[in-house]
Amino acid sequence: MFANPPAQDIARLLRGARIIAVVGLSADATRPSHGVARALQRFGYRIIPVTPSAESILGEPAVPSLAQLPEVLGADERVDIVDVFRRPEHVAAIVDECIRLKVPALWLQEGVVDHAAAERAVQAGIFTVMDRCLFKDRAALR
């Protein structure tokens, strides 16, 4: 059964991360994904919007899917965290793509719950957090 990692491991992830791909990032400034991504930029993270509905969001070029991440990353860059703002029924396919791309960490935002997919990600070696807000966890760090 899936369980979130200990708080100190989550803190270590958030302190070490530099690039966060935000799946389901909306260009609409009133949407939670937009507010969280904007706040994460203020914390110093580079945000990569992953959405087929926009060419750029928050000053960053968007990609339509995780498969296109290499198109916006430099040769020596990698995504540290994939942050998901999609409904739970989409999580299994996102996990498949994260496994294929060998992303180091997956974050499923509050309300995004799929225990089986999260467990599959963990079994593939992906640091996984589920049903928590990345912004709230980062804001709580000193």
C-alpha positions as CSV (number, residue, x, y, z in Angstrom):
1,M,0.0,0.0,0.0
2,F,1.3,3.4,-0.9
3,A,2.5,5.8,1.8
4,N,4.0,9.2,1.3
5,P,7.8,9.5,2.1
6,P,8.9,11.0,5.5
7,A,8.8,14.8,5.8
8,Q,12.6,15.0,5.9
9,D,12.9,13.2,2.5
10,I,10.3,15.5,1.0
11,A,12.2,18.5,2.3
12,R,15.4,17.2,0.8
13,L,13.7,16.8,-2.6
14,L,12.2,20.3,-2.5
15,R,15.5,21.9,-1.5
16,G,17.5,20.1,-4.2
17,A,15.0,20.4,-7.1
18,R,15.5,23.1,-9.7
19,I,13.2,22.2,-12.6
20,I,9.5,21.2,-12.2
21,A,7.3,20.1,-15.1
22,V,3.7,20.9,-14.2
23,V,1.3,18.6,-16.0
24,G,-2.1,20.3,-16.5
25,L,-0.8,23.8,-15.9
26,S,-3.5,26.2,-16.9
27,A,-3.0,29.6,-18.6
28,D,-6.0,30.8,-16.6
29,A,-4.6,32.8,-13.7
30,T,-7.7,31.9,-11.5
31,R,-6.9,28.2,-11.6
32,P,-5.0,26.5,-8.7
33,S,-2.3,25.1,-11.1
34,H,-1.5,28.6,-12.3
35,G,-1.2,30.1,-8.8
36,V,0.9,27.2,-7.5
37,A,3.3,27.4,-10.5
38,R,3.6,31.1,-10.2
39,A,4.5,30.7,-6.5
40,L,7.0,28.0,-7.3
41,Q,8.7,30.4,-9.7
42,R,9.0,32.9,-6.9
43,F,10.8,30.2,-4.8
44,G,13.3,30.0,-7.7
45,Y,12.2,26.9,-9.5
46,R,12.0,26.8,-13.3
47,I,8.6,25.7,-14.4
48,I,7.9,23.8,-17.6
49,P,4.2,23.9,-18.5
50,V,2.9,20.5,-19.8
51,T,-0.4,21.2,-21.6
52,P,-1.6,21.0,-25.2
53,S,-3.7,24.1,-24.8
54,A,-1.0,26.8,-24.7
55,E,2.3,27.7,-26.3
56,S,3.7,29.4,-23.2
57,I,2.6,30.0,-19.7
58,L,4.3,32.2,-17.0
59,G,7.0,33.1,-19.5
60,E,8.0,29.5,-20.1
61,P,7.5,27.6,-23.4
62,A,4.9,24.8,-22.9
63,V,5.1,21.3,-24.3
64,P,1.9,19.3,-25.1
65,S,3.1,16.2,-23.3
66,L,5.9,14.8,-21.1
67,A,7.4,13.1,-24.1
68,Q,8.3,16.5,-25.5
69,L,10.3,17.7,-22.4
70,P,13.6,17.2,-24.1
71,E,12.6,19.8,-26.6
72,V,12.7,22.6,-24.0
73,L,15.6,21.3,-21.8
74,G,19.2,22.1,-22.4
75,A,21.7,19.2,-22.9
76,D,22.8,19.2,-19.3
77,E,19.3,19.8,-17.8
78,R,16.7,17.4,-16.5
79,V,13.3,17.7,-14.8
80,D,13.6,17.1,-11.1
81,I,9.9,16.8,-10.3
82,V,6.8,16.1,-12.4
83,D,3.9,17.9,-10.6
84,V,0.5,16.7,-11.6
85,F,-2.7,18.8,-11.7
86,R,-4.9,16.2,-13.6
87,R,-7.8,14.1,-12.6
88,P,-7.0,10.8,-11.0
89,E,-8.1,8.8,-14.1
90,H,-5.2,10.3,-16.0
91,V,-2.5,9.4,-13.4
92,A,-1.8,5.8,-14.7
93,A,-0.8,7.1,-18.1
94,I,1.3,9.9,-16.6
95,V,3.1,7.3,-14.4
96,D,3.8,5.2,-17.5
97,E,5.4,8.2,-19.2
98,C,7.4,9.1,-16.0
99,I,8.7,5.6,-15.9
100,R,9.6,5.7,-19.5
101,L,11.4,9.0,-19.1
102,K,13.1,7.9,-15.9
103,V,12.0,11.1,-14.0
104,P,13.3,11.1,-10.5
105,A,10.2,12.4,-8.7
106,L,6.5,12.5,-9.1
107,W,4.2,14.8,-7.1
108,L,0.4,14.3,-7.3
109,Q,-1.3,17.4,-6.0
110,E,-4.1,17.5,-3.4
111,G,-7.1,15.5,-4.6
112,V,-5.1,13.6,-7.2
113,V,-5.2,10.1,-5.8
114,D,-4.4,6.8,-7.5
115,H,-2.8,4.4,-5.0
116,A,-2.0,1.7,-7.6
117,A,-0.3,4.1,-10.0
118,A,1.6,5.8,-7.2
119,E,2.8,2.4,-6.0
120,R,3.9,1.5,-9.5
121,A,5.9,4.7,-9.7
122,V,7.6,3.8,-6.4
123,Q,8.4,0.3,-7.6
124,A,10.0,1.9,-10.6
125,G,12.3,3.9,-8.4
126,I,10.4,7.2,-8.7
127,F,10.2,9.3,-5.5
128,T,6.5,9.8,-5.2
129,V,4.2,12.1,-3.2
130,M,0.5,11.9,-3.4
131,D,-2.5,14.1,-2.4
132,R,-0.3,16.9,-1.1
133,C,0.3,20.5,-2.4
134,L,3.8,21.0,-3.5
135,F,3.5,24.8,-2.9
136,K,2.3,24.3,0.7
137,D,5.1,21.8,1.4
138,R,7.7,24.2,-0.1
139,A,6.3,27.2,1.8
140,A,6.6,25.3,5.1
141,L,10.3,24.9,4.6
142,R,12.6,27.3,6.5
